[in-house]
């Protein structure tokens, strides 16, 4: 039987809702660039939640996850731009892009079923680079992806005559394009979180966790590890495909440079930093690793000027140094992540050995 929410829980949900509604207006006080940073934080949360299925639940180390992001982005770009003269609606492109990314996940998963650890990481890394190079060179003899120049003039998200690009008046409130995308992304994020929560607490989710802990033992109790591994790759890839489609629509431009290896590593870092296998922790990791570097980008130069009267170290280099040092410190003192699941936190807690009298 479902229980009613306690007054405290209801108040917490109400406060979170008000904060989410007001956040883009607060960010816009610092400029629309900050609203776009919020949008990318939510977009990376999509990607981190998808990778969390593969890495956090099933325990499969994937360094080529950005390939599924690229599949979704190029699907939207090719089906909603003047490149081929096609302008499909969102309700047709997003499911199609998710399906193509899902197929790509199965294609990656099938030959890697017997690989583990570093060997699996190397193969998935290679897959990600193959997709990027493929997109970079698929402009001859038939120009499909326009090569390194990328695809431009991509259609934004539209629902009928309502477009998410440009400024619109809604109920007397002026909303910019980034602000409209923010609310769309929040709605999609809630849906993605619900799907992830249901998966994690289902029989499939528990089977993935059994494979992660001990694949041989999982086989011994009758779990079909082959099919469940493929399902993990496919489900994780589909979230990447959806995120790629929205990215393409938001940017209005895609090129192979957006899908480099460093992006895959950053998404994996979000999952590990936040707490593998824990949905709130993964979201926290995605938000921190998206917003914190941008805060440092804007703060490093002015802080040096205020202290020393001039900029002594290039802000970009110092920003990455501080960012990397912060990651090392977190992994040193919080190996389970900033917000780990209770189970993982318990597993990584070292208990003192009892000393025999």
Beta strands, then each sheet from edge to edge (+ up, - down):
strand 1: 80-81
strand 2: 86-87
strand 3: 151-152
strand 4: 158-159
strand 5: 162-163
strand 6: 168-170
strand 7: 173-175
strand 8: 253-254
sheet 1: 1+ 2-
sheet 2: 3+ 8-
sheet 3: 4+ 5-
sheet 4: 6+ 7-
end
